[in-house]
């Protein structure tokens, strides 16, 4: 009887952990760029990847955070222009629960800070941490 109780308890715990991981919120960091890219656009992408790879290694590894660079002018990606009201190169944070987007934010100040990595890093980190701390 005791073995059965332990087995049931272990099964319940394992199921709960699997369910929790499956329903764990995810954050997609989406960098939208034009087909032709200027120095500033390339710098923003480089800074963003550097920050994520340095500060959020664990979250990248367990896929809590993902990063994508997307040409929003490419025909297959044009739908993003309406979804995120894109007019120019943009960095979007998109929070998903159960694979469904529940919140997103356009990080508009990237253009104010791209010339200064320290300010850019502080801005991106603060905004990303807000999204992470909502879990």
Residue pairs with C-beta under 8 A, 6 or more apart in sequence:
22 98
23 97
23 98
24 64
24 135
25 64
25 95
25 96
25 97
25 102
25 134
25 135
26 63
26 64
26 65
26 66
26 95
26 96
26 97
27 59
27 64
27 65
27 66
27 93
27 94
27 95
27 96
27 128
27 131
27 132
28 65
28 66
28 67
28 68
28 92
28 93
28 94
28 96
29 48
29 52
29 65
29 66
29 67
29 68
29 91
29 92
29 93
29 94
29 128
30 67
30 68
30 70
30 80
30 84
30 91
30 92
30 93
30 94
31 44
31 45
31 48
31 67
31 68
31 69
31 70
31 89
31 90
31 91
31 92
32 70
32 71
32 72
32 77
32 80
32 84
32 86
32 89
32 90
32 91
32 92
33 41
33 45
33 69
33 70
33 71
33 72
33 89
34 41
34 71
34 72
34 73
34 88
34 89
35 71
35 73
35 74
37 89
40 111
40 114
41 89
43 114
44 89
44 91
44 110
44 114
44 120
45 69
47 114
47 117
47 120
47 121
47 124
48 67
48 91
48 124
49 67
51 120
51 121
51 124
51 125
52 60
52 65
52 67
53 60
55 125
56 65
56 128
58 64
59 65
59 132
60 66
60 67
64 132
65 128
65 132
70 77
70 80
71 77
72 78
72 80
72 81
72 86
72 90
80 86
84 90
84 92
84 104
84 106
85 106
90 106
90 107
90 108
90 110
91 106
91 107
91 110
91 124
92 104
92 105
92 106
92 107
93 104
93 105
93 107
93 127
93 128
93 131
94 101
94 103
94 104
95 101
95 102
95 103
95 104
95 131
95 134
96 102
103 131
105 127
105 131
107 123
107 124
107 127
109 123
110 120
110 123
110 124
112 119
113 119
113 120
113 123
114 120
